[in-house]
Amino acid sequence: MKNKKKKRTVKSILASRMVVVIPALALQIFWIIVLIRWLTPYSAVIGTVLSALATLFVLYLTSKRDEPSYKILWLIVILAAPVLGALLYIFFGNKKTGRPLKRQLAAARKRMGEPPLQDSRIIEAVEADDLRVSQTMKYTVKMSGFPVYENTSAKYYKCGEDLFFDYIDELKKAQRYIYIEYFIIESGFMWDSILDILTEKAKNGVDVRVIYDDLGSFGTLPSRYNLELIDSGIKCMKFNPFIISVTGRLNNRDHRKITVIDGRVAFSGGINLADEYINKVQKFGYWKDIGYKITGPAVNSFTYMFAEFWNGFSLESIPRKFIEETAPAPEVPDGYILPYYDSPANTYHTSEVLFTEILAKSEQYAWFYTPYLMMGDELNNAFIRAAERGVDVRIIMPGIPDKKVIFRISRSYYRPLIEAGVKIYEYTPGFVHAKACLSDDVTGTVGSVNLDYRSLYLHFECNSLFYKASMLSDLKADLEESMSKSREISLEDTKGNVFHEMVNVVLRLFAPLC
């Protein structure tokens, strides 16, 4: 495929998308109008019935075990507009909208078999070293279904440019398969360089598969791009096609970043496959992002994650031999790693609980990278409690926002955190897209999870918990370097008049929808 000769502007890509999406939306609006006109003669009776149902709906919602601030938002919406509010909740706020996706994944897991089992000796070794860490690990294993590994090495990348160099090198070494799954793919230097290798590898018999999120790549890829890749010999699937998900699963996106090559190496982190992530183009100053590469048995979990999605949502399965094989261990063991993924259909939110656990066990410090700061009450309170008991809690945020409204909402969370002792830094060179945390030099996470409602409750995400891995020292050095290039936000910076505070209250109220 001569991809470089098919350069597309954002305008042309959006135009091609609109041709598909607008008729679907128009059809739905038409049916709603028809339904309203048909029911108009019975409006009084229907209004009474719906008001009663809305009351029952509110009672049901208050009884659910869910994030309090998330429930409060929907309660206000439903009480203000019972019919519209209930419909909005059913389509966009109710986690049951993700159940069809969960059923497909469960069916795939049943065909594939469960993820690799936990080696009890590994947990026992961690327990002998630190009981509290082992408890957090066991709970995360239980919630996610993925095990803790030892004998795995990890390399940290403090920017997309560094990762890209090794990424290309590893792709060229592929002999059997390449599995790629990203939220955003965009034509440009980065993706074109990758695509040239993928096309050549596919011609030479390598099993090349690509998953991208259809909504995440809405403005970067045309609607039929998956078919273009298939025509070039690359197996491709777009996750949760936008035209289908308009009615119910719009919020359940695949925000994961995964590449697995021959079962021997895996890449993950926050870096998507687009030029801004390697600073070939700069829209919001310097794009600060991070990632990592692992080798060893933990690669198996990433292979399984990708295969579970592929087998769950495509018509053709990945060969079982690729899923079941075990990657060789590196010569020098390097701490412990627990890779896992979050699902919006889960009852418990794995990453939110994990971050809360890390804050609870921190004794000296807990430092975080995040591009967005819109947390639920439980995690927000965990930050406050840790800071109030004397832990050095810090959050690094962007200095230049990519979305001004979202940044404004994020800033509305600053004041109570700073009052409790949390230090917040804004990265002056540009936009921070990194997602990570580090505690007491020994425990940390790197992945795709933002500290916002979408990542914590609505998206599919992947994350890795590291314990006593050497790459954590590189993460710490990078955090310190970023803080040296950042401006610490003072309490004075967060002060405003009464109107400003009222706006903050309203913005925070609607944060779960952003």
C-alpha positions in Angstrom: 0.0 0.0 0.0 1.4 3.3 -1.1 0.4 5.1 2.1 2.7 8.0 1.7 1.0 8.9 -1.6 -2.3 9.0 0.1 -1.8 11.8 2.5 -5.1 13.0 3.9 -6.0 16.3 5.5 -8.0 16.3 8.8 -10.8 18.0 6.8 -11.0 15.2 4.3 -10.8 12.5 7.0 -13.6 14.2 8.9 -15.7 14.6 5.7 -15.4 10.9 5.0 -16.4 10.1 8.6 -19.4 12.4 8.4 -20.7 10.7 5.3 -21.2 7.6 7.4 -22.1 9.1 10.8 -24.6 11.9 9.8 -27.1 9.5 8.1 -27.0 7.2 11.2 -27.7 10.1 13.5 -30.4 11.5 11.3 -32.2 8.1 11.3 -32.1 7.9 15.1 -33.5 11.5 15.4 -36.2 10.6 12.9 -37.3 7.6 14.9 -37.4 9.7 18.1 -39.6 12.3 16.5 -42.0 9.6 15.2 -42.1 8.0 18.6 -42.9 11.4 20.3 -45.7 12.2 17.9 -47.2 8.8 18.3 -47.2 9.0 22.1 -48.4 12.7 22.3 -52.1 11.9 22.9 -51.1 9.9 25.9 -48.7 12.5 27.3 -50.5 13.1 30.7 -50.6 9.4 31.6 -47.1 8.8 30.3 -45.8 11.8 32.3 -47.2 10.4 35.5 -45.8 7.0 34.9 -42.4 8.2 33.9 -42.2 10.5 36.9 -43.0 7.5 39.1 -40.4 5.4 37.3 -37.8 8.3 37.6 -38.4 8.3 41.4 -37.8 4.5 41.5 -34.8 5.0 39.3 -33.3 7.6 41.7 -33.8 5.1 44.6 -32.1 2.4 42.6 -29.2 4.7 41.8 -28.6 5.8 45.4 -28.5 2.1 46.5 -25.8 1.2 44.0 -22.2 0.8 45.2 -20.5 3.3 43.0 -18.4 6.4 43.0 -20.4 9.0 45.1 -19.7 12.1 42.9 -20.6 10.1 39.8 -24.0 9.2 41.4 -24.6 12.7 42.5 -24.3 14.1 39.0 -26.8 11.6 37.6 -29.2 12.2 40.5 -29.3 15.9 39.7 -29.7 15.3 36.0 -32.6 12.8 36.5 -34.4 14.9 39.1 -34.1 18.0 36.9 -35.3 16.2 33.8 -36.7 12.8 34.7 -37.3 11.3 31.2 -34.3 12.8 29.5 -32.0 12.3 32.5 -33.0 8.6 32.8 -32.4 8.1 29.1 -29.0 9.8 29.2 -28.0 7.6 32.1 -29.1 4.4 30.4 -27.2 5.2 27.3 -24.1 7.0 28.6 -23.8 6.7 32.4 -24.9 3.2 33.1 -22.0 0.7 33.2 -24.4 -2.0 31.9 -23.9 -0.5 28.4 -20.6 -2.2 28.5 -22.0 -5.6 29.3 -22.3 -6.7 25.6 -18.5 -6.0 25.3 -17.9 -7.9 28.5 -19.9 -10.9 27.2 -17.8 -11.0 24.1 -14.6 -10.9 26.0 -15.9 -13.6 28.4 -16.7 -15.8 25.4 -13.2 -15.3 24.0 -11.6 -16.1 27.4 -13.6 -19.3 27.6 -12.3 -20.4 24.2 -8.8 -19.3 24.9 -8.6 -20.5 28.5 -7.8 -18.2 31.5 -4.7 -15.9 31.6 -1.5 -17.4 33.0 -2.0 -18.6 36.6 -0.3 -16.9 39.5 2.8 -18.7 40.8 2.3 -18.7 44.5 6.0 -18.7 45.2 6.3 -15.3 43.6 3.7 -13.8 45.9 5.2 -15.5 48.9 8.6 -14.0 48.0 7.0 -10.5 47.9 5.2 -11.2 51.2 8.5 -12.1 52.9 9.9 -8.8 51.6 6.9 -6.5 52.3 3.6 -7.8 53.5 1.7 -4.7 52.6 2.9 -4.7 49.0 2.0 -8.4 48.7 -1.5 -7.6 49.9 -1.9 -4.9 47.3 -0.6 -7.3 44.6 -2.9 -10.2 45.6 -5.9 -7.8 45.5 -5.0 -6.6 42.1 -4.4 -10.1 40.8 -7.9 -11.1 42.1 -9.6 -8.1 40.5 -7.8 -8.2 37.1 -7.2 -11.9 36.7 -3.5 -11.3 35.7 -0.5 -12.5 37.7 2.6 -11.0 39.1 5.9 -12.0 37.4 9.5 -12.1 38.3 12.4 -12.6 36.0 11.3 -9.8 33.7 13.3 -6.8 32.7 11.9 -3.4 31.9 13.4 -0.3 30.1 11.9 3.1 30.7 11.5 5.8 28.1 11.2 9.4 29.2 9.9 10.6 25.8 8.3 9.2 22.7 11.4 9.9 20.6 13.5 7.5 22.6 10.9 4.8 22.5 10.3 5.2 18.8 14.0 4.4 18.0 13.9 1.0 19.9 10.3 0.3 18.6 11.4 0.4 15.0 14.4 -1.7 15.8 12.3 -4.4 17.4 9.7 -4.4 14.6 12.5 -5.1 12.1 13.5 -8.2 14.2 10.0 -9.8 14.0 9.9 -13.3 12.6 6.5 -14.7 13.6 4.0 -12.1 14.7 3.4 -8.4 15.5 0.3 -7.3 17.5 -0.4 -3.6 17.7 -3.3 -2.0 19.7 -3.7 1.8 20.1 -6.3 4.4 20.9 -5.0 6.8 18.2 -3.2 6.1 14.9 -2.5 9.0 12.6 -0.8 9.0 9.2 2.6 10.8 9.4 6.3 10.2 9.9 5.8 7.9 12.9 3.0 5.7 11.5 4.3 5.7 7.9 7.6 4.4 9.2 5.9 1.7 11.2 3.5 0.8 8.3 6.4 0.3 5.9 7.8 -2.3 8.2 4.4 -4.0 8.9 3.6 -4.2 5.2 6.9 -5.8 4.4 6.7 -8.2 7.3 3.2 -9.3 6.3 4.4 -10.0 2.7 7.1 -12.2 4.3 4.6 -14.3 6.2 4.7 -12.6 9.6 1.3 -12.5 11.3 0.6 -8.8 11.6 -2.5 -7.5 13.4 -3.6 -4.0 14.2 -6.4 -2.8 16.5 -7.3 0.9 16.8 -10.2 2.6 18.5 -12.6 4.0 16.0 -13.6 7.0 18.0 -10.1 7.7 19.2 -8.9 7.8 15.6 -12.1 9.6 14.4 -10.3 12.7 13.2 -7.0 10.9 12.2 -8.1 8.0 10.0 -10.9 7.6 7.4 -13.8 5.4 8.2 -12.7 2.5 6.0 -9.0 2.6 6.9 -9.2 -0.9 8.4 -10.1 -2.2 4.9 -7.1 -0.5 3.4 -4.8 -2.2 5.8 -6.5 -5.6 5.1 -5.9 -5.0 1.4 -2.2 -4.6 2.1 -2.0 -8.0 3.9 -2.3 -6.6 7.5 -5.1 -8.0 9.6 -7.0 -5.1 11.1 -9.9 -4.4 13.4 -11.4 -1.1 14.5 -12.7 -1.3 18.0 -16.3 -0.4 18.9 -17.2 1.2 15.5 -18.6 4.7 16.1 -21.6 4.2 13.9 -22.7 1.3 16.1 -21.8 2.8 19.5 -23.7 6.1 19.0 -26.6 4.6 20.8 -25.2 2.8 23.8 -21.5 2.1 24.0 -20.0 5.5 23.0 -18.1 5.9 26.3 -16.5 2.4 26.3 -13.4 3.1 24.3 -10.2 1.1 23.9 -7.6 3.5 25.4 -4.9 0.8 25.7 -1.4 1.1 24.1 0.1 -2.4 23.4 2.6 -3.8 21.0 3.8 -7.4 21.3 6.5 -8.8 19.0 7.1 -12.6 18.8 6.1 -13.0 22.4 9.6 -11.9 23.4 9.1 -8.1 23.8 6.2 -5.8 24.6 5.8 -2.0 24.6 3.3 0.0 26.5 2.7 3.3 28.2 1.0 6.5 27.2 2.4 7.0 23.7 0.0 6.7 20.7 1.2 6.2 17.1 1.1 9.8 15.9 3.7 12.5 15.2 2.9 14.7 18.1 3.9 11.9 20.5 7.5 11.9 19.2 7.5 15.7 18.7 7.7 15.7 15.0 4.9 18.2 15.2 4.2 20.4 18.2 0.7 21.7 18.7 0.9 22.4 22.5 4.6 23.0 23.1 6.8 20.0 23.9 4.7 16.8 24.2 5.9 15.0 27.3 5.1 11.3 27.3 6.6 8.1 28.6 6.6 4.4 27.9 8.4 1.2 28.6 9.6 -2.0 27.0 9.6 -5.4 28.8 11.2 -8.7 28.1 10.6 -12.0 29.9 7.5 -14.0 31.0 5.4 -10.9 31.7 5.2 -10.4 27.9 2.7 -13.3 28.1 0.1 -11.1 29.8 0.3 -8.5 27.0 0.0 -11.2 24.4 -3.1 -12.5 26.2 -4.6 -9.0 26.5 -4.3 -8.4 22.8 -5.5 -11.9 21.9 -8.6 -11.6 24.1 -9.7 -8.4 22.4 -8.9 -9.8 18.9 -10.7 -13.1 19.5 -13.6 -11.3 21.2 -14.4 -8.8 18.6 -13.1 -10.2 15.3 -14.3 -13.1 13.2 -10.9 -14.8 13.1 -8.9 -16.1 16.0 -5.2 -15.8 16.9 -3.3 -19.2 16.8 -3.4 -20.8 20.2 0.3 -21.5 20.1 1.1 -17.8 20.2 -1.1 -17.3 23.3 0.2 -20.2 25.3 3.9 -19.9 24.7 6.2 -18.6 27.5 8.7 -15.9 26.8 12.3 -16.7 27.9 13.5 -15.0 31.1 16.3 -12.5 30.9 19.7 -13.4 32.3 19.4 -10.9 35.2 16.1 -10.8 37.2 14.8 -7.3 37.7 12.1 -7.0 40.4 8.5 -7.8 39.9 5.8 -6.7 37.4 2.1 -7.1 37.3 0.6 -6.1 33.9 -3.2 -5.9 33.8 -6.1 -4.1 32.1 -9.2 -2.3 33.3 -12.7 -3.0 31.9 -15.6 -0.5 32.2 -18.0 -3.4 32.8 -16.1 -4.5 36.0 -17.9 -4.0 39.3 -14.6 -2.7 40.9 -12.3 -0.2 39.3 -8.8 -1.9 39.4 -6.7 1.2 38.8 -8.6 3.5 41.2 -8.2 0.9 44.0 -4.5 0.4 43.1 -3.8 4.1 43.3 -5.7 4.3 46.5 -3.6 1.4 47.9 -0.3 3.0 46.8 -1.2 6.3 48.5 -2.3 4.4 51.7 1.0 2.5 51.9 3.3 5.4 51.1 5.5 6.5 53.9 7.9 9.0 52.3 6.5 10.2 49.0 4.0 9.5 46.2 4.5 11.3 42.9 2.2 11.2 39.9 2.1 12.2 36.2 -1.3 12.8 34.7 -2.6 15.0 31.8 -6.1 15.3 33.4 -7.2 15.6 37.0 -10.8 14.8 37.5 -11.0 12.1 40.3 -13.8 10.6 42.2 -14.3 11.3 45.9 -12.6 8.1 47.1 -9.3 8.6 45.2 -9.3 12.4 45.8 -9.7 11.7 49.5 -6.8 9.2 49.4 -4.6 12.0 48.0 -5.7 14.3 50.8 -5.3 11.7 53.6 -1.7 10.8 52.4 -0.7 14.4 52.3 -2.2 15.3 55.7 -0.4 12.5 57.4 3.0 13.9 56.1 3.6 12.0 52.9 5.2 14.1 50.1 2.4 13.9 47.5 3.0 15.6 44.2 1.2 15.7 40.8 2.7 16.9 37.6 0.2 18.4 35.2 0.5 20.1 31.7 1.5 23.7 31.5 -0.1 24.0 28.0 -3.4 22.3 27.8 -4.6 20.3 24.8 -8.3 20.8 25.7 -8.9 24.1 27.5 -12.3 23.2 29.0 -11.0 19.9 30.4 -7.9 21.8 31.8 -10.2 24.3 33.4 -12.1 21.5 35.1 -8.9 19.9 36.2 -7.7 23.1 37.8 -11.0 23.3 39.8 -9.6 20.3 41.8 -6.4 22.1 42.8 -7.4 24.1 45.8 -8.6 21.4 48.3 -5.6 19.2 47.3 -3.1 22.1 47.9 -4.8 23.0 51.2 -4.1 19.4 52.3 -0.5 19.6 51.4 -0.4 18.1 47.9 2.1 19.8 45.6 0.9 20.4 42.1 3.3 21.3 39.3 2.5 22.5 35.8 5.0 21.5 33.1 6.0 24.8 31.4 7.6 23.5 28.2 4.3 22.0 27.0 1.7 19.3 27.4 2.1 16.3 29.8 0.5 13.1 28.4 2.4 10.8 30.8 0.5 8.5 33.2 2.6 7.1 36.1 3.1 7.1 39.8 6.1 6.3 42.0 6.1 5.6 45.8 9.1 5.4 48.1 11.5 4.3 45.4 10.2 0.8 45.3 6.6 0.8 44.0 5.3 2.4 40.8 3.0 2.2 37.8 3.2 3.2 34.2 0.4 2.8 31.7 -2.5 4.4 29.9 -4.6 5.4 32.9 -5.3 9.1 33.5 -6.5 10.4 36.8 -10.0 11.2 35.4 -13.4 9.6 35.2 -13.1 8.3 31.7 -9.9 6.3 32.4 -10.9 5.2 35.8 -14.5 4.1 35.1 -15.4 4.1 31.4 -12.5 3.1 29.2 -10.5 -0.1 28.6 -7.0 0.7 29.9 -3.8 -1.1 30.5 -1.4 -0.5 33.3 1.6 -2.2 35.0 2.6 -2.3 38.7 6.3 -2.5 39.3 8.0 -3.4 42.5 11.7 -3.1 43.1 12.4 -2.9 39.3 15.5 -0.9 38.3 13.4 1.2 35.8 11.8 2.9 38.8 15.0 4.8 39.4 14.8 6.1 35.8 11.1 7.1 36.4 12.2 9.0 39.6 15.0 10.8 37.7 12.5 11.8 35.0 9.9 13.0 37.5 12.5 15.2 39.2 13.7 16.6 35.9 10.1 17.4 34.9 9.4 19.1 38.2 12.6 21.2 37.6 10.9 22.4 34.4 7.6 23.1 36.0 5.9 25.8 38.0 4.6 24.9 41.4 1.0 26.1 41.9 0.5 28.0 45.1 -2.7 28.3 47.1 -2.8 32.0 46.0 -2.9 30.9 42.4 -6.2 29.0 43.1 -8.0 31.9 44.7 -10.9 33.5 43.0 -14.1 35.5 43.6 -17.5 34.1 44.5 -18.4 33.7 40.8 -15.1 31.8 40.2 -15.8 29.4 43.0 -19.4 28.8 41.8 -18.1 28.0 38.3 -15.7 25.5 40.0 -18.5 23.8 41.7 -20.5 23.5 38.5 -17.5 22.3 36.5 -16.6 19.6 39.1 -20.2 18.5 39.1 -20.1 17.7 35.4 -16.6 16.3 35.4 -17.9 12.7 35.2 -19.2 13.5 31.7 -15.9 14.9 30.4 
